[in-house]
């Protein structure tokens, strides 16, 4: 079994005009990486409801966020040549494309829907397992790297549990 690399994006909101504000991933050995993303000058959309979920102020992004170019380069460095999974492919793909377009570089990894590697047997226990892992890790905030780790551990635990049942 190969442990999937999981990536997650937090964003300024949903829909047209939204942009990535944070990206994080959990690697094959559980190593994590994340970065706030400084908004580009033309990235102006800001949804106060989304901000309540991720609890990241736009001012923090301006002050402490890394440039789109730096973040895209780092993602290529760490993830280049690999398949990376996300549970929100439709949105995360758009935000990843927006990040890399702003950076003027091409992603060197493949972004794929996590549900392509979740087997039918994993689904009935997915949500309860995810909630349990969130409690175990004491994840109190909705942030990219912690969300990625929770998803990765949920996949691992549900995969292991379904193997036990069929053994």
C-alpha positions, -999 to 999 in steps of 0.1 A, spaced: 0 0 0 13 35 -9 2 62 15 -15 90 -5 -2 125 -4 -31 148 5 -33 185 -3 -59 211 8 -65 247 -1 -83 273 20 -97 302 0 -112 337 1 -146 323 -7 -163 302 -33 -172 308 -69 -159 333 -94 -133 356 -81 -122 334 -52 -85 327 -48 -63 305 -26 -52 320 7 -35 289 22 -22 256 10 -10 226 29 -2 190 24 5 158 43 33 137 27 37 99 25 54 98 59 30 122 76 53 152 71 34 184 67 39 216 49 18 247 46 20 283 36 -2 314 37 -5 330 3 -3 368 -2 -31 380 -24 -22 393 -58 -32 428 -66 -62 417 -86 -73 391 -60 -99 412 -43 -129 388 -36 -133 383 1 -162 364 17 -167 371 54 -185 338 58 -155 319 45 -132 339 68 -153 327 97 -145 291 87 -107 294 83 -103 323 107 -76 339 86 -78 377 82 -69 392 48 -45 416 66 -26 386 79 -22 373 44 -9 406 32 16 409 61 27 372 64 17 354 32 43 342 8 41 352 -29 22 330 -53 55 324 -71 73 312 -39 44 289 -29 41 274 -64 79 268 -65 77 251 -31 48 229 -41 67 218 -73 99 211 -52 81 189 -27 55 173 -49 70 172 -84 64 140 -103 38 128 -78 1 123 -78 -15 144 -50 -51 138 -38 -77 163 -26 -113 158 -13 -125 190 -31 -110 185 -65 -135 208 -83 -126 238 -62 -90 229 -53 -81 225 -90 -94 260 -97 -75 275 -68 -43 256 -77 -46 268 -113 -51 304 -101 -20 301 -79 2 287 -106 -12 311 -133 -3 340 -110 32 325 -104 37 321 -142 48 285 -138 33 250 -145 25 225 -118 49 195 -119 25 172 -100 -9 158 -108 -39 168 -87 -65 140 -85 -98 135 -67 -93 116 -34 -125 97 -40 -108 78 -69 -88 58 -43 -115 55 -17 -131 21 -20 -168 14 -16 -161 -5 16 -144 26 31 -174 49 26 -197 37 54 -171 44 81 -155 74 64 -173 103 82 -173 88 117 -136 79 113 -128 114 102 -146 129 132 -128 105 155 -94 115 141 -102 152 143 -109 147 180 -78 126 186 -56 152 169 -74 180 188 -79 198 155 -98 230 166 -92 251 135 -100 246 99 -66 250 82 -50 235 52 -23 213 66 -43 200 95 -72 192 71 -49 174 48 -35 153 77 -70 144 90 -80 133 55 -48 112 51 -53 95 84 -89 89 77 -80 72 44 -53 51 62 -76 40 90 -106 32 69 -83 13 44 -69 -7 73 -103 -14 88 -118 -27 56 -87 -50 51 -93 -65 86 -130 -72 77 -121 -90 45 -91 -110 60 
